[in-house]
């Protein structure tokens, strides 16, 4: 399974190297973090190659007025060269760069944006005037150049976020662009502003997602699942207020079909109780195939995924919870063996309550795996059973642990 963030970072790397993404498919196994680091390193090396040339150009900036140079640049310099030079020159002369942004034609700036040094974009974010930047972003979105727009959003300052909120009306474009921004903190800052902003964009964004196509819906869950817990909770409240039961079910089916269950569970794990109750009552989560897909996501060994899975399991109907528990027992023994340590004191009680409704045979299978655990981990399981008062319901699990030792 490859997660959505990994795919986005692979696309960004292919853009940096100017090669088809298919040629880099074998790198997907490196994961999102390593691909992001590789893309950053490659960009740094590539732009460093031209530093000497850009330094000579930079010396001319204070001498030639922008009113003379920029019209000539836009007529005579290919956007590729202008984009590569703009970042380095802008770092040396930030005030001039800010002035120049307002004088560039948005189409020309959008042509050159894919070739700008992303590090320079970050350094210029504080001085660039929001209005002209929004015009350039709108041009990128009009072209559906989400790969370029995404990293720009990652460096957005509060002033720019507010300007985008008011001046950029392409909801789908914003969501699909944000999927290419790697930093969860940056994404949270943008979405948190939209949640609290005067424009009330989130309800409209939610409707756009619910009524949109699969690619948009996948981009949305990739973006939202990386937000801070409080932001996810706020988004969830809006989602369950805006979407009908049928629309929520369609979203769940789309995410399961596209192998985006991991992202879905990361999002689910931070929902408020009322939203979780509505989710658990959705008919899709009574379907065996859906329950099995959710349980299988636990093989990733990610605490956030298990947190979401257990929050769902606590609220679904007993028959569905039993299905989750029984399916869980058939996960890879290595995954099962790591659960007590992975979940820790905070989440282990939820797992034990889930196993309490599982069939005795499922309990025994898990008990056999856990019987080989270190004494401290076995002790934590036995103590949890006692503290929760589940000795009778988990008798098969407890007996297997005792028999093995």
PyMOL commands that set and color helices and strands:
alter all, ss='L'
color gray80, all
select helices_A, chain A and resi 4-17+21-48+51-61+66-76+79-92+94-103+106-113+118-124+130-142+146-154+158-167+171-178+184-196+201-210+214-224+229-242+245-257+261-268+273-280+283-286+288-300+303-313+318-328+333-355+360-370+375-387+395-404
alter helices_A, ss='H'
color red, helices_A
deselect
rebuild
show_as cartoon
